[in-house]
Amino acid sequence: MGKRIYITIIASTLSLYSFAGINIDSLLQKISRWSFYCLPTLTYQPETKYAFGIGGGYNFRFLDPTKISTLSFNETFTQNHQFSFSASPRLYFGGSGKWYVYSNINVQKYPDTFHGTGNAESKLLELPIKYTSRSFSFTIQPQRFLTKHIMMGLNLSVKNEKVVLADSLKNRASAIHVTGWQSYFLLGLGGVLSYDSRNTLFYPTNGLFSKFAFIYYDPRLGSTYNIVQFSFDFRQYIPICQEHVFAWQFYTDWRLGNAIPFQMLTTIGGNDIMRGFSRDIYRDNVMAAIQGEYRFPIYNTWRGAIFCSTGDVLNSNNFMIDRLKFAYGAGIRFRITRAKVNCRIDFTRNNYYKGFQYYFTAMEAF
């Protein structure tokens, strides 16, 4: 299983370089104007308790002097002994930056809790099941610019996951009749179409971004399950006056198939979408959320933000919502690189649980 993963990654990467006509020998000589940032991160959520980590990245010119490429990374350890590492290279290359590649690698050993499926508290398990997920995933999306703002390309994804359960919980888990307790492997192919007119990648003050992506996991490719996944992400940044900006985002994600591992079901919450809700408590095969944020200057490189969001997970066979989820909050930002990468501190509340959630990390939520 692991051999198939590494062969897929190596073959995809070499094919991409060859197709783009990149001379590997001269590659390093053309990388210039590096900008590096690294800072500790801190979040608190009930399912992780305190989560400590290191986040950072490089910003640089990669074979094209007009566009900034990035290599970001994040490593996290939690009080519940959870570990996660991810890296996300985003590269522009080719004549006049005609090519763009987004990729993500994630490795984790993550003790977690299965609370059930659905969007209602009444559907959650009275006694959630604790398990440990050991997983590896890799995604790569090579895209070519069709116009100045429109890109189209391929979508390749690989995921391998194994769940470890205590012997005392195996009977309870098997009695729930959800897919995902057994190890599985997914290899999928699809496409992506995006539009990007933002004036900068890290802290946009005007422009639009939208992205439609789909992928098909097929047993004929070696996947354990037959799953179709598609998502749509739309963001707009509206300048109000001087450095005051209103930004808003709509995001939806669908997972369709007769058998979908519960780890692959859509969720809400975390430090990006629906901040204030604990990620992975509410799961189903469809999610949709909308959020808005008012960003304003405070002093020098300090910025402030006020935000709110609403959304939920849904089932494609029944679009009923028990009680729509709503979250709101405020935060401060401090610029840490010349490329306008911000350190972000957010304090949030929601309409389901008492108390505040807070996040300390890098990059904007959207």
C-alpha positions in Angstrom: 0.0 0.0 0.0 2.7 2.5 1.0 4.7 1.5 -2.1 1.8 2.5 -4.4 1.6 5.9 -2.6 5.3 6.8 -3.1 5.3 5.6 -6.8 2.3 7.7 -7.5 3.9 10.8 -6.0 7.2 10.4 -7.7 5.6 9.7 -11.1 3.3 12.7 -10.8 6.1 15.0 -9.9 8.5 13.9 -12.6 5.8 14.0 -15.2 4.8 17.5 -14.2 8.4 18.8 -14.5 8.9 17.1 -17.8 5.6 18.4 -19.3 6.4 21.9 -18.2 9.9 21.8 -19.8 11.8 22.6 -16.6 15.6 22.1 -16.6 16.2 20.5 -13.2 19.9 21.4 -13.3 19.2 25.1 -13.5 16.2 25.0 -11.1 18.0 26.2 -7.9 19.8 29.0 -9.8 16.5 30.6 -10.7 15.1 30.7 -7.2 15.7 34.1 -5.7 14.3 36.7 -3.3 13.5 34.3 -0.5 11.4 35.4 2.5 11.1 33.2 5.5 8.8 33.3 8.5 8.3 30.9 11.4 6.3 31.3 14.6 4.7 29.2 17.3 1.0 28.5 17.1 -1.5 27.9 19.8 -5.2 26.9 19.7 -7.7 25.6 22.2 -10.6 23.3 21.4 -12.4 20.7 23.5 -11.3 17.8 21.3 -7.6 18.7 21.3 -7.4 20.9 24.5 -4.3 23.1 24.0 -2.6 22.5 20.6 1.0 23.8 20.3 2.9 23.9 17.1 5.2 25.6 14.7 4.0 27.2 11.5 6.0 29.0 8.8 7.0 29.1 5.2 9.1 30.5 2.4 7.9 33.1 -0.1 10.0 33.4 -3.2 10.2 33.9 -6.9 10.2 30.6 -8.7 11.1 30.7 -12.4 8.8 33.7 -12.8 9.7 37.2 -11.5 6.2 38.5 -11.5 4.5 36.1 -9.1 5.2 35.0 -5.5 5.4 31.3 -4.9 5.2 29.8 -1.4 6.1 26.8 0.6 4.2 26.7 3.9 4.3 24.1 6.7 2.7 23.4 10.0 3.5 21.0 12.7 1.1 20.5 15.7 1.2 18.6 19.0 -1.8 18.6 21.4 -2.4 17.9 25.0 -4.3 14.8 23.8 -1.1 13.5 22.3 -2.2 14.2 18.7 0.4 14.9 16.1 0.0 16.4 12.6 2.5 17.7 10.0 1.5 19.3 6.7 3.4 21.1 3.9 1.8 23.0 1.0 4.0 24.2 -1.9 2.3 26.7 -4.2 4.4 27.4 -7.3 4.2 29.6 -10.3 6.5 28.8 -13.2 6.9 28.8 -17.0 7.1 31.7 -19.3 5.3 34.7 -17.7 4.0 32.3 -15.0 1.7 30.3 -17.3 1.6 27.4 -14.9 0.5 27.2 -11.2 0.7 24.1 -9.0 -1.0 23.7 -5.7 0.0 20.7 -3.6 -0.4 19.4 0.0 1.2 16.6 2.0 -0.2 15.6 5.4 1.0 13.0 7.9 -0.7 12.5 11.2 -1.1 10.3 14.2 -4.2 11.7 15.7 -6.1 10.3 18.7 -9.6 11.5 18.0 -13.3 11.0 18.9 -16.2 9.9 16.7 -19.3 11.7 17.9 -21.7 10.3 15.2 -23.1 11.8 12.0 -25.7 14.5 11.3 -26.2 18.1 12.2 -28.4 17.7 15.3 -27.1 17.3 18.9 -29.8 14.6 19.4 -28.0 12.5 16.7 -24.7 12.5 18.4 -23.5 9.5 20.4 -24.1 9.7 24.2 -20.7 8.0 24.6 -18.4 9.1 21.7 -15.9 6.5 20.6 -12.2 7.3 21.0 -9.8 6.1 18.3 -6.4 6.9 16.8 -6.1 7.8 13.2 -2.8 7.1 11.4 -3.0 8.6 7.9 -1.1 10.0 5.0 -2.5 12.1 2.2 -1.1 13.8 -0.9 -2.9 16.2 -3.3 -1.5 18.0 -6.3 -3.3 20.3 -8.7 -1.2 21.5 -11.7 -3.1 24.3 -13.5 -2.4 26.3 -16.6 -3.5 30.0 -17.1 -6.0 30.2 -19.9 -6.3 34.0 -19.5 -4.8 36.5 -17.0 -7.1 35.3 -14.2 -8.6 31.9 -15.3 -6.8 28.6 -14.7 -7.7 25.0 -15.5 -5.9 21.8 -14.6 -5.9 18.3 -13.1 -6.6 17.1 -9.6 -4.8 14.1 -8.2 -5.3 12.8 -4.7 -4.0 9.9 -2.6 -5.0 9.0 0.9 -4.2 6.0 3.1 -5.7 5.7 6.6 -5.7 3.2 9.4 -7.8 3.4 12.6 -6.6 1.9 15.9 -9.2 1.1 18.5 -9.0 -0.2 22.0 -10.2 -3.8 22.3 -13.0 -2.7 24.7 -14.4 -0.4 22.0 -14.3 -2.6 18.9 -17.8 -4.1 19.5 -19.3 -0.7 20.0 -17.7 0.6 16.9 -18.9 -2.3 14.7 -22.4 -2.0 16.1 -22.8 1.6 14.8 -22.6 0.5 11.2 -20.5 3.3 9.7 -17.8 2.9 7.2 -14.2 3.8 8.2 -13.2 1.5 11.0 -11.2 -0.6 8.6 -8.1 0.5 6.8 -8.7 2.0 3.4 -6.8 3.5 0.4 -8.0 6.1 -2.0 -6.6 7.2 -5.3 -8.6 9.7 -7.4 -8.4 11.8 -10.5 -10.4 14.9 -11.4 -10.1 18.5 -12.5 -10.1 22.0 -11.2 -11.2 25.4 -12.7 -10.3 28.6 -10.8 -10.5 32.4 -11.2 -8.2 34.7 -9.3 -8.0 38.5 -9.6 -6.8 39.2 -6.0 -4.2 41.9 -5.7 -2.1 39.8 -3.3 -2.2 36.2 -2.1 -1.8 36.7 1.7 -3.8 39.8 2.6 -6.0 40.8 -0.4 -7.7 44.2 -0.3 -9.6 43.8 -3.6 -10.5 41.2 -6.2 -12.2 37.9 -6.6 -11.3 34.3 -6.1 -13.3 31.2 -7.0 -12.4 27.6 -7.4 -14.4 24.5 -8.5 -12.7 21.2 -8.0 -13.9 17.6 -8.4 -12.3 14.2 -8.0 -13.4 10.6 -8.6 -12.0 7.8 -6.4 -12.4 4.6 -8.5 -11.7 1.0 -7.4 -10.2 0.4 -10.9 -7.4 2.7 -9.8 -6.9 0.8 -6.6 -9.3 2.7 -4.3 -11.1 0.8 -1.6 -14.3 2.8 -2.2 -16.1 4.5 -5.0 -16.5 8.2 -4.1 -17.2 11.4 -6.0 -16.2 14.6 -4.4 -16.7 18.2 -5.6 -16.3 21.6 -3.9 -16.8 25.2 -4.7 -15.0 28.1 -3.0 -16.0 31.8 -3.7 -14.3 34.8 -2.1 -14.6 38.6 -2.6 -12.6 41.4 -1.2 -14.2 44.8 -1.3 -12.2 48.0 -0.5 -14.2 50.5 1.6 -11.8 53.3 2.2 -8.0 53.5 2.7 -7.1 50.1 4.3 -10.6 49.2 5.4 -11.8 46.0 3.6 -14.9 43.8 3.7 -14.2 40.2 2.8 -16.7 37.4 2.4 -16.6 33.7 1.5 -19.0 31.0 0.4 -17.8 27.4 0.6 -19.5 24.1 -0.1 -18.2 20.5 -0.2 -20.0 17.4 -1.3 -19.0 13.7 -0.9 -21.2 11.2 -2.8 -21.1 7.4 -2.8 -22.7 4.3 -1.4 -19.9 3.8 1.2 -17.9 6.8 2.5 -15.5 6.5 5.5 -16.6 8.7 8.3 -13.2 10.4 8.2 -14.0 11.5 4.6 -17.3 13.1 5.5 -17.5 16.9 5.5 -17.3 18.9 8.7 -17.4 22.4 9.9 -15.3 24.2 12.5 -11.5 24.8 13.0 -9.5 27.9 12.5 -10.7 28.7 8.9 -14.3 27.7 8.2 -16.9 28.4 11.0 -14.3 29.5 13.6 -15.7 28.8 17.0 -17.0 25.3 16.4 -14.9 22.3 17.3 -13.9 20.5 14.1 -15.2 17.0 13.4 -18.0 16.9 15.9 -20.6 17.4 13.2 -20.2 15.2 10.1 -22.2 14.4 7.0 -21.7 14.1 3.2 -22.5 17.8 2.4 -21.5 21.0 4.1 -22.1 24.7 3.2 -21.0 27.8 5.0 -20.8 31.6 4.5 -18.7 34.0 6.4 -17.9 37.7 6.4 -15.0 39.7 7.8 -14.4 43.5 8.3 -10.7 44.2 8.3 -9.3 47.5 9.4 -6.0 49.2 10.3 -5.0 49.8 13.9 -1.4 51.1 14.0 1.6 50.6 11.7 1.6 46.8 10.8 -1.2 46.0 13.3 -4.7 45.1 11.9 -8.0 44.3 13.4 -10.9 42.1 12.2 -14.6 41.5 13.2 -16.2 38.4 11.7 -19.2 36.2 11.7 -20.2 33.0 9.9 -23.1 30.6 9.5 -23.5 27.1 8.0 -24.0 23.5 8.7 -23.4 19.9 7.5 -26.3 18.2 5.6 -27.2 14.9 4.2 -27.8 14.7 0.4 -30.8 12.5 0.9 -32.4 14.9 3.5 -31.5 18.6 3.6 -33.1 19.3 6.9 -31.3 21.5 9.4 -32.1 21.0 13.1 -30.7 24.4 14.3 -28.5 26.5 12.0 -25.0 27.0 13.4 -23.7 30.6 13.9 -20.4 31.9 15.1 -18.9 35.3 15.6 -15.8 37.0 17.0 -12.9 39.5 16.6 -9.2 39.3 16.3 -5.9 41.2 15.7 -3.2 40.6 13.1 0.5 41.5 13.0 2.5 41.5 9.8 5.5 39.2 9.9 6.9 39.3 6.4 7.2 41.8 3.5 4.8 39.6 1.5 2.0 40.6 3.9 1.8 37.3 5.8 0.1 38.0 9.1 0.2 36.4 12.6 -3.5 36.0 13.5 -5.2 35.9 16.9 -8.9 35.3 17.0 -11.5 35.0 19.8 -14.8 33.5 18.9 -18.2 32.4 20.3 -21.1 30.4 18.8 -24.8 29.7 19.4 -24.2 26.1 20.6 -21.7 26.2 23.4 -20.8 28.7 26.2 -17.4 30.3 26.5 -14.8 31.5 24.0 -12.6 29.6 21.6 -9.4 31.2 20.5 -6.8 30.6 17.8 -3.2 31.8 17.4 -1.8 31.0 14.0 -0.4 32.4 10.8 -2.3 33.4 7.6 -5.8 34.8 7.1 -8.8 32.4 7.4 -9.6 33.2 3.8 
